[in-house]
Amino acid sequence: MDQNVQLRNLPKVDELLKRGDVAAWMDRAPREIVVEAVRCALDEVRERLLSGNDADAGADAIVASAFSILETSERRSLRRVINATGILLHTNLGRARLAERAARGAAEMAGNYSTLEFDMNTGERGSRHDHVSDLIARVTGAQAAMVVNNNAAATLLCLAAIGAGREIVVSRGELVEIGGSFRIPEIMELGGTVLREVGTTNQTHLYDYERAIGEQTAALLKVHTSNYRIVGFVREVGIKELAPLARSNNLPLIHDLGSGLLIDLAEHGLSEPTVGRSLADGADLVLFSGDKLLGGPQAGILVGKKKWIEQMKQHPLARVVRVDKMTLAALEETFRLYLDPQEALRSIPVLAMIAASMEDLKRRAESVIAGLGSCEGARFTVEESIGRIGGGCAPMMDVPGISVAVEPLAMNALELETRLREQELPVIARISEGRVLLDMRTVSDEEARGVVEVLLALLR
Ligand SMILES: *Cc1c(COP(=O)(O)O)cnc(C)c1O
């Protein structure tokens, strides 16, 4: 049909709104939003016709397109996804998933009043720090603890409270950038501290620290090189060697540990230092994240000598970086699980995923294959693959995985990967050699069933 005729015959917004199917949308969305979707769909067709392209200008087609616009506009921006990448603490996908108990705790505090800053014994004002401090101290073996928004905030607070106007000594091999422009030298500047670099990129000796200590020194800082390794002709000074030096000079020894591993997972191939080891070796303050290997909510946790923790609680920045009630609830539940390390390994997702055996993963992959039955839209194989810890932890570690590899027949791997991402419950996967790889280590049993449903729908 002539495009001008089509343009002239385009239905009016009001006509479309009177249709029964469109009117029914008003039950699920405000009128304005429905009108906007209809208008948008009409505009799209009009544009296509005006630019000389073909378009279905019938009312049914426009209504269908308006409905899909409406559905998209109703979708939350922050949505749940299935992580089939094999990267356990995928920063872009929200790092650690919470244990069920922790998630429930956060949800309960979110929708109710709570004892956040209320002392139940006296009926007077309490401190939000009290809810978790003793528990964290007990689990880590520290004297005292404090929780802030994230570990970047913990580092800033610590440097500002302890080193403002004075010098903090750090090895040149540990001037870390974490990503998201968190850089140790810049954080120091922001905290009002003078960075006193010692040693070289690859070699730092105890005497380098000794020579740097003077009138102006406020602390010694050791930063765990979470997201990189220097290999070859390398020498660093450990906490155990630094502790006596710090003590004899009456200086605090601060350890920015990054990942917050509480249980030694060496038997699962993970050689990251634990919080307990750092404290036992003599660190006065240890700083770590809540949502890395600890497996809890986003938070920054400071543990160590009471004297320093109290000093940080009093600092004005503490108010700026304070943690909210949902986080505190989730963190309390997470630390409770650590009272029994075996329970922690079972129910904290990141730990359970690290500890999952290849046999467990094979079983999960085979259940996916079985669920796909006689689906003929692709070739499916189960194969070994390599995952990562992610979240800037254990950068050199290959996490062995088992993947379901999908080689679609009627589309290419890139198309399938894209369509998996476009689902109501998106599945995030990787592509390798023309196939889509679904790593079973980061997919739960329940999610594996979801993956099957989506694949069946896409490959039919
Ligand atoms: C990850 C990390 C941080 C930042 O922690 P966030 O909780 O992400 O703010 C700081 N220092 C080190 C050594 C880290 O690994």
The ligand as a Tripos MOL2 file, in Angstrom:
@<TRIPOS>MOLECULE
LIG
   15    15     1     0     0
SMALL
NO_CHARGES

@<TRIPOS>ATOM
      1 C1         38.6410   -5.2060   47.2150 C.3       1 LIG1
      2 C2         39.6730   -4.4780   47.9680 C.ar      1 LIG1
      3 C3         39.3890   -3.2110   48.5180 C.ar      1 LIG1
      4 C4         38.0650   -2.5340   48.3120 C.3       1 LIG1
      5 O1         37.0440   -3.2420   48.9410 O.3       1 LIG1
      6 P1         35.5010   -2.9120   48.6140 P.3       1 LIG1
      7 O2         34.7450   -3.6670   49.6500 O.co2     1 LIG1
      8 O3         35.2820   -3.3940   47.2270 O.co2     1 LIG1
      9 O4         35.3330   -1.4460   48.7370 O.co2     1 LIG1
     10 C5         40.3880   -2.5780   49.2270 C.ar      1 LIG1
     11 N1         41.5840   -3.1560   49.3880 N.ar      1 LIG1
     12 C6         41.9040   -4.3740   48.8750 C.ar      1 LIG1
     13 C7         43.2810   -4.9330   49.1020 C.3       1 LIG1
     14 C8         40.9450   -5.0770   48.1520 C.ar      1 LIG1
     15 O5         41.2440   -6.2730   47.6460 O.3       1 LIG1
@<TRIPOS>BOND
     1     1     2 1
     2     2     3 ar
     3     2    14 ar
     4     3     4 1
     5     3    10 ar
     6     4     5 1
     7     5     6 1
     8     6     7 2
     9     6     8 1
    10     6     9 1
    11    10    11 ar
    12    11    12 ar
    13    12    13 1
    14    12    14 ar
    15    14    15 1
@<TRIPOS>SUBSTRUCTURE
     1 LIG1         1 GROUP 0 **** ****
